[in-house]
Amino acid sequence: MNDNYLLTGGNVGNRLHYLQKAYELIESKVDAIVKKSSIYQTAPWGFTQQQPFLNQVLCITTTLEPAALLNQLLSIELQLGRQRMEKMGPRVIDIDILFYGNKVVSTPDLVIPHPRITERRFVLTPLNEIAPDFIHPVFNKTIRELLLDCSDELEVKIY
């Protein structure tokens, strides 16, 4: 089984509670969580006029194929009260598939690796904590190298 990486995050309500509930639901509905990063408080990216986020990267194993994994994660988001009202807007929880092993997927509903990993310090910092030597299958660079090259200067700090 491959290591697969997810990013969980949110900035509405009890942020820590939603991260913990997402963790529990991922473990019960998807499969085993084998590693987790620290929880980071991060400045909002994109639409910046909102509260800071809490983010965490999880390494999971799963027998689900990528599309089925996405559907399960979307179901977890809905169960936790996620409402998609504005792109990059406030949310109680967001769960993104960053990597599915070394697989590259490009469909209308799903792109893996996540297309904006290299632009986002709030993704690369926790990912670097648990998988610094993981090689991005498209850019052929380690997470450590991608973090060093990242031009995003928004604040990311351990919560």
C-alpha positions in Angstrom: 0.0 0.0 0.0 1.2 3.5 -0.8 1.5 6.4 1.5 -1.1 9.0 0.7 -1.1 12.5 2.0 -4.1 14.6 3.0 -4.4 18.2 4.2 -7.1 19.0 6.7 -7.9 22.6 7.7 -10.5 25.0 8.8 -11.0 28.5 10.2 -14.6 28.6 11.4 -15.9 27.7 14.9 -13.9 25.5 17.1 -11.1 24.8 14.7 -9.3 22.2 16.8 -12.5 20.3 17.3 -13.2 20.1 13.6 -9.6 18.9 12.9 -10.0 16.2 15.6 -13.4 15.1 14.3 -12.0 14.9 10.7 -9.1 12.8 12.0 -11.5 10.4 13.7 -13.8 10.1 10.7 -10.9 9.6 8.2 -9.5 6.8 10.4 -12.9 5.1 10.8 -14.2 5.6 7.2 -11.1 5.6 5.0 -8.3 3.5 6.7 -5.3 3.8 8.9 -3.6 7.1 9.6 0.1 6.2 9.8 1.6 9.7 10.5 0.4 13.1 11.3 2.0 16.5 11.4 1.8 19.0 14.2 -1.2 21.3 13.9 -0.2 24.7 12.4 -1.9 28.0 12.6 -1.7 29.6 9.2 -2.6 32.9 7.6 -5.4 32.7 5.1 -4.2 32.2 1.5 -6.0 33.7 -1.5 -9.0 35.5 0.1 -7.0 37.0 3.1 -9.8 38.9 4.8 -10.8 36.0 7.1 -9.7 34.3 10.3 -6.4 32.2 10.5 -6.7 28.5 9.7 -5.6 25.5 11.6 -4.0 22.9 9.2 -2.6 19.4 9.6 -1.2 16.9 7.2 -2.1 13.2 7.6 -0.4 10.3 5.9 -2.9 7.5 5.3 -3.0 4.1 3.8 -6.2 3.1 2.0 -7.5 0.5 -0.4 -9.9 3.1 -1.9 -9.1 4.3 -5.4 -8.6 8.0 -5.8 -12.1 8.9 -6.9 -13.7 6.8 -4.1 -11.3 8.4 -1.6 -12.4 11.8 -2.8 -16.0 10.9 -2.4 -15.5 9.6 1.1 -13.6 12.8 2.1 -16.4 15.0 0.6 -18.9 13.0 2.7 -16.8 13.6 5.8 -16.7 17.3 5.1 -20.5 17.4 4.7 -21.0 15.4 7.9 -18.9 18.0 9.7 -21.1 20.8 8.3 -19.0 22.0 5.4 -20.9 24.4 3.1 -19.2 25.5 -0.2 -20.4 29.1 -0.5 -17.4 30.9 -1.9 -14.1 29.7 -3.3 -11.3 30.0 -0.8 -13.8 31.4 1.8 -14.2 30.5 5.4 -14.9 26.9 6.2 -15.4 24.6 9.2 -13.3 21.9 7.5 -11.5 21.2 4.2 -9.9 17.9 3.3 -7.6 17.9 0.3 -5.8 14.9 -1.3 -2.2 16.1 -1.8 -0.7 12.9 -3.0 -1.9 9.4 -3.7 1.4 7.6 -3.6 3.2 8.5 -6.8 0.0 8.4 -8.9 -0.8 11.3 -11.2 -4.6 11.8 -11.8 -6.2 14.4 -13.9 -10.0 14.3 -14.3 -12.6 17.1 -14.2 -13.3 16.3 -10.6 -9.9 15.4 -9.2 -6.3 16.4 -9.8 -3.5 14.6 -8.0 -0.9 15.8 -7.0 -2.9 18.8 -5.7 -2.1 21.4 -8.3 -1.1 24.3 -5.9 1.1 22.4 -3.4 4.3 24.2 -4.6 2.7 27.6 -4.0 1.5 27.1 -0.5 3.8 27.3 2.6 0.8 26.2 4.7 0.8 22.9 2.9 4.6 22.4 2.5 5.5 23.1 6.1 3.5 20.4 7.8 4.2 18.0 4.8 7.9 18.6 5.3 7.6 17.7 9.0 6.4 14.2 8.2 7.7 13.5 4.6 10.6 15.8 3.8 12.1 13.2 1.4 8.9 12.4 -0.5 9.4 13.2 -4.1 6.7 15.1 -6.0 5.9 12.8 -9.0 5.5 15.7 -11.4 8.3 18.1 -10.4 10.7 15.4 -9.3 11.8 17.4 -6.2 11.6 16.4 -2.5 9.1 18.2 -0.3 12.1 19.8 1.5 13.4 21.2 -1.9 9.9 22.5 -2.7 9.6 24.2 0.6 13.0 25.9 0.1 11.9 27.1 -3.3 8.5 28.3 -2.1 7.9 32.0 -2.6 4.8 32.2 -0.3 5.8 34.2 2.7 2.5 33.9 4.7 2.9 33.0 8.4 2.8 29.3 9.3 3.5 28.4 12.9 2.9 25.4 15.2 -0.3 25.9 17.1 
